[in-house]
Amino acid sequence: MSQPSLPAQVEANCERVVETTLDLLAFDTQNPPRATTEIIEYIETVVTKAGLETERLSAASADPGLVAWFPEQPAPELVFNGHIDTVPFSREA
């Protein structure tokens, strides 16, 4: 049996996508101070529940990175790369 298309998967999980997006937006990741430990913990929990293995990389304890992969797969391939810190926002500016 073939996998559903990506649009079909997004449609089937629309509520979960919205909930996860709102959860992520609730974290204060402004830079400075660039404290992203809490959002990394959240992301790590979500991807671990999805069956991925993780490893934290840390240049600084308040600003860790996270690598996640599916176990028992051939050589790792980059699927998603992003950053989680944000800059302050002012409506007036």
C-alpha positions, -999 to 999 in steps of 0.1 A, spaced: 0 0 0 14 34 -10 19 64 13 -7 92 11 6 123 -7 21 151 14 -10 174 9 -32 145 20 -11 139 51 -12 176 60 -50 177 55 -55 146 77 -33 162 105 -44 198 101 -56 202 137 -23 187 150 -3 210 127 -21 241 140 -18 230 177 19 223 173 24 257 155 6 275 183 27 256 209 59 267 192 47 303 190 41 304 227 78 301 235 97 333 240 129 328 220 139 364 215 175 371 208 189 385 231 190 366 255 187 337 230 175 312 257 161 283 236 164 254 260 127 251 267 117 250 230 144 225 223 130 203 251 95 206 235 107 197 200 128 168 213 97 154 231 75 157 200 100 141 176 109 113 202 72 105 204 72 102 166 99 76 168 130 96 161 163 94 180 179 127 191 212 142 201 216 177 216 245 198 204 254 228 226 277 257 220 262 272 252 239 257 278 211 282 272 213 278 234 214 241 224 210 226 190 191 194 182 197 167 156 170 141 151 169 110 128 149 79 122 167 49 136 178 20 114 178 41 83 205 43 57 230 72 58 213 103 73 199 129 49 191 164 58 153 168 59 148 201 78 172 227 89 161 259 107 167 281 137 144 288 166 155 321 180 136 353 171 143 390 171 122 415 191 92 429 172 77 463 174 45 471 155 55 508 155 89 500 138 
